[in-house]
């Protein structure tokens, strides 16, 4: 586990950190009724947000369809993608779908987007009929197009380096979904500060979080934006177990089944922590001290029954 000391101190009056949870659409048995029950329990347990991931590499439920379903049985909790890959959809159609979901949910939508992972996502892009090169430009231009279509009163023409459209009619006007970016490369940090409403990384050490957030803030200030308007979030994989050793073994099983790689490899890329509740909370608090204000918890359990048990075990952790 990371034990780095972080010097960053949240500013006076900083908001209390909040927590959300990932819907287990990639578990072995994501039946509709079980997912609906999971969402309802999450809201009742006080979670602030529900999130859905996306991949074409495994049999999972499509994220926007899933969020539309759970929006009908919840009323308060925010609904988010973590992360959606816009390249899988036609940009104009995606603008319409997201606007519809935001309206139907009463303005509860947060859209975290990404451009995919080298070594994994090239195949997904090919299946979607989208070239892998210029993926970051395509992503940023897609988001810019969405924002224009969501706020326009007349047909939109858009001509970027990758996307080119003439006279596209506006879509239904949503309440205005926030759009966050996942990623922690220097270019991703700069783009987050310049263009996006939130930052959702999963750095393996809290010592990586503060310099990343500082880079986001610097880029925002350079672009004439208010850095404090960008939500600093965190994606963390967690599992409550009796001991840390038991948790480490469970995490290793989880990473091997999900990524085909052992825990010690995956841990160099992303945050995973397991053990007694107080141990997990202490590790997450290091990231809160480093500046994180919303923590998305992915439960490292492989079936719905275990997911449901863990949902209660980690509730109210922050």
C-alpha positions in Angstrom: 0.0 0.0 0.0 1.1 3.5 -0.7 2.4 5.4 2.4 3.6 8.6 0.8 3.2 11.8 2.8 1.5 14.6 0.9 2.0 18.2 1.8 -1.2 19.5 0.1 -3.8 20.9 2.5 -7.4 21.5 1.3 -8.3 25.2 1.3 -10.4 26.6 4.1 -14.1 25.9 3.5 -13.4 23.2 1.0 -16.5 20.9 0.5 -16.7 17.7 2.4 -15.7 14.7 0.2 -18.5 12.6 -1.3 -18.6 9.1 -2.5 -20.1 7.1 -5.3 -20.2 3.5 -6.4 -19.8 1.7 -9.7 -22.7 -0.5 -10.8 -21.4 -4.0 -11.3 -22.4 -4.5 -15.0 -19.3 -6.6 -15.5 -20.0 -9.1 -12.8 -20.9 -12.7 -13.7 -24.6 -12.2 -13.3 -25.8 -8.6 -13.8 -29.5 -9.5 -14.0 -31.8 -6.5 -14.5 -33.6 -6.9 -11.2 -30.3 -7.2 -9.3 -28.9 -4.1 -10.8 -32.0 -2.1 -10.1 -32.0 -3.3 -6.5 -28.3 -2.4 -6.2 -29.1 1.2 -7.4 -32.0 1.6 -5.1 -29.9 0.4 -2.1 -27.1 2.7 -3.0 -29.4 5.7 -2.9 -30.9 4.6 0.4 -27.4 4.0 1.9 -26.5 7.6 1.2 -24.1 7.3 -1.8 -23.9 10.5 -3.8 -23.5 8.9 -7.2 -23.9 5.8 -9.3 -21.5 5.0 -12.2 -21.3 2.7 -15.1 -18.1 1.7 -17.0 -17.8 0.8 -20.7 -16.0 -1.8 -22.7 -16.6 -3.9 -25.9 -14.1 -6.5 -24.8 -16.4 -8.3 -22.4 -20.1 -9.0 -22.2 -21.4 -6.1 -20.2 -24.5 -3.9 -20.2 -24.3 -0.7 -22.3 -23.8 2.3 -20.0 -26.4 4.8 -21.2 -29.1 2.1 -21.4 -28.2 1.0 -17.9 -28.3 4.5 -16.4 -31.7 5.2 -18.1 -33.1 2.1 -16.4 -31.8 3.0 -12.9 -32.8 6.7 -13.3 -36.5 5.5 -13.1 -36.1 4.0 -9.7 -33.9 6.7 -8.1 -34.5 10.3 -7.5 -31.5 12.0 -5.8 -28.3 10.2 -6.7 -26.1 11.4 -9.5 -25.7 9.2 -12.5 -22.3 8.9 -14.3 -20.2 7.2 -16.9 -16.7 6.1 -15.8 -15.7 6.2 -18.4 -17.7 6.4 -21.6 -15.7 6.2 -24.9 -17.4 8.5 -27.3 -15.7 6.9 -30.3 -18.0 3.9 -30.0 -21.0 6.1 -31.1 -21.8 8.6 -33.8 -21.2 12.1 -32.3 -24.5 13.6 -33.1 -26.5 10.6 -32.0 -24.5 10.5 -28.8 -25.4 14.2 -28.1 -29.0 13.3 -28.5 -28.8 10.2 -26.3 -26.9 12.0 -23.5 -29.3 15.0 -23.6 -32.3 12.6 -23.4 -30.8 10.8 -20.4 -30.0 14.0 -18.6 -33.6 15.3 -19.1 -35.2 12.0 -18.1 -33.1 11.8 -14.9 -33.9 15.4 -13.9 -30.5 16.7 -14.6 -28.5 14.2 -12.7 -26.0 13.1 -15.4 -22.2 13.4 -15.2 -20.4 12.2 -18.3 -16.8 11.1 -17.8 -15.1 10.4 -21.1 -11.9 8.8 -22.3 -10.1 7.9 -25.4 -9.2 4.3 -24.6 -6.2 2.4 -23.5 -3.2 1.5 -25.8 -2.9 -2.2 -26.1 -6.6 -2.8 -25.4 -8.8 -0.3 -27.2 -7.4 -0.4 -30.7 -9.7 -3.4 -31.4 -12.7 -1.6 -30.0 -12.1 1.4 -32.2 -11.8 -0.9 -35.2 -15.1 -2.6 -34.4 -16.7 0.9 -34.1 -15.3 1.9 -37.5 -13.2 4.7 -36.0 -9.5 5.2 -36.6 -7.2 5.0 -33.6 -4.9 7.9 -34.6 -6.0 11.4 -33.6 -8.2 9.9 -30.9 -7.6 12.7 -28.4 -8.5 15.4 -31.0 -11.6 13.4 -31.9 -12.6 13.1 -28.2 -12.2 16.9 -27.5 -14.0 17.8 -30.7 -16.8 15.4 -29.9 -17.3 17.1 -26.5 -17.2 20.5 -28.1 -19.8 19.5 -30.6 -22.1 18.1 -27.9 -21.9 21.4 -26.0 -22.8 23.4 -29.1 -25.8 21.1 -29.9 -27.0 21.2 -26.3 -27.1 25.0 -26.2 -27.9 26.1 -29.7 -31.1 27.8 -30.9 -30.4 27.1 -34.6 -28.6 24.5 -36.7 -24.9 24.0 -35.8 -22.0 23.8 -38.2 -18.8 22.4 -36.8 -15.5 22.1 -38.6 -12.5 20.8 -36.6 -9.4 18.8 -37.4 -11.3 15.5 -37.4 -15.1 16.2 -37.2 -16.9 18.1 -39.9 -20.7 18.8 -39.9 -22.9 21.4 -41.6 -26.3 22.6 -40.4 -27.0 20.0 -37.7 -30.3 20.8 -35.9 -30.0 21.3 -32.1 -30.9 18.3 -30.0 -33.3 18.4 -27.0 -31.8 20.9 -24.6 -30.6 19.1 -21.4 -30.0 20.7 -18.0 -26.4 20.7 -18.9 -24.4 17.5 -18.0 -20.9 18.0 -16.5 -18.2 16.4 -18.7 -15.2 15.0 -16.9 -12.0 13.6 -18.3 -10.3 10.4 -17.1 -6.5 10.2 -17.4 -3.3 11.5 -15.8 -0.8 12.0 -18.5 0.6 15.5 -18.8 -1.5 16.2 -21.9 -4.6 14.8 -20.2 -4.0 17.1 -17.2 -3.6 20.1 -19.5 -6.8 19.2 -21.5 -8.7 18.7 -18.3 -7.9 22.2 -17.0 -8.6 23.8 -20.4 -11.7 22.0 -21.5 -13.4 19.8 -18.9 -15.6 20.1 -15.8 -14.0 17.4 -13.7 -11.0 15.1 -13.4 -11.3 11.4 -12.6 -7.9 9.6 -12.4 -6.9 6.4 -10.5 -3.3 7.2 -9.5 -1.6 4.3 -7.6 -0.1 6.6 -5.0 -1.5 9.7 -3.3 1.8 11.4 -4.0 0.8 11.4 -7.6 -2.5 13.1 -7.0 -1.5 16.6 -5.8 0.9 17.4 -8.7 -1.7 16.2 -11.1 -4.4 18.4 -9.6 -1.9 21.3 -9.5 -1.3 20.8 -13.2 -5.1 20.8 -13.9 -5.5 24.0 -11.9 -2.6 25.7 -13.7 -4.0 24.8 -17.1 -7.4 26.1 -16.1 -6.0 29.4 -14.9 -3.9 29.7 -18.1 -7.2 29.2 -20.1 -9.0 31.9 -18.1 -11.1 29.4 -16.2 -11.8 29.2 -12.5 -9.7 26.2 -11.2 -12.1 25.6 -8.3 -15.0 24.9 -10.8 -13.3 21.7 -11.8 -14.3 18.7 -9.7 -11.3 16.7 -8.4 -12.4 13.1 -8.2 -10.8 9.7 -7.7 -11.5 6.2 -9.0 -10.6 3.6 -6.4 -11.1 -0.2 -6.4 -11.8 -1.5 -2.9 -12.9 -4.6 -1.0 -13.6 -5.0 2.7 -12.0 -8.2 4.1 -11.0 -9.4 7.6 -7.3 -8.9 7.0 -5.1 -7.1 4.5 -3.5 -10.4 3.5 -7.0 -11.8 2.6 -7.7 -8.6 0.7 -4.5 -8.8 -1.3 -5.3 -12.3 -2.4 -8.9 -11.3 -3.4 -7.6 -8.3 -5.4 -5.1 -10.6 -7.2 -7.9 -12.9 -8.2 -10.0 -9.8 -9.3 -7.2 -8.3 -11.5 -6.4 -11.7 -13.1 -10.0 -12.3 -14.0 -10.6 -8.7 -15.3 -7.3 -7.8 -16.9 -5.5 -11.1 -17.2 -2.7 -9.6 -15.1 -1.5 -10.1 -11.5 -2.2 -7.5 -8.8 1.4 -6.3 -8.7 1.3 -5.3 -12.3 -2.2 -3.6 -12.2 -1.2 -1.8 -9.0 1.5 0.1 -10.8 -1.3 1.7 -12.9 -4.3 2.1 -10.7 -5.4 2.4 -7.1 -6.6 -0.9 -5.5 -6.9 -1.3 -1.8 -8.5 -4.1 0.4 -8.6 -5.1 4.0 -10.5 -4.0 7.1 -12.7 -1.0 6.6 -10.5 1.3 8.7 -7.5 0.3 6.5 -9.3 1.2 3.3 -10.6 4.5 4.7 -7.2 5.5 5.9 -5.7 4.9 2.4 -8.5 6.9 0.8 -8.1 9.7 3.2 -4.6 10.3 1.9 -6.1 11.1 -1.5 -8.7 13.4 0.2 -5.8 15.2 1.9 -4.2 15.4 -1.5 -7.2 17.2 -2.9 -9.8 14.6 -4.0 -13.4 15.7 -3.4 -15.4 12.9 -4.9 -14.4 9.3 -4.6 -15.8 6.7 -7.0 -15.6 3.2 -5.4 -15.4 0.1 -7.6 -16.1 -3.0 -5.6 -13.6 -5.8 -6.3 -16.2 -8.6 -6.1 -17.0 -11.1 -8.8 -20.6 -11.8 -8.3 -23.8 -9.8 -7.4 -24.3 -11.3 -4.0 -20.8 -10.3 -2.9 -21.3 -6.9 -4.5 -24.5 -6.3 -2.5 -22.8 -7.3 0.8 -19.9 -4.9 0.0 -22.2 -2.1 -0.9 -23.3 -1.9 2.7 -19.8 -2.6 4.1 -18.3 0.5 2.4 -21.3 2.9 2.8 -20.4 6.1 4.5 -16.7 5.4 4.3 -15.8 9.1 3.8 
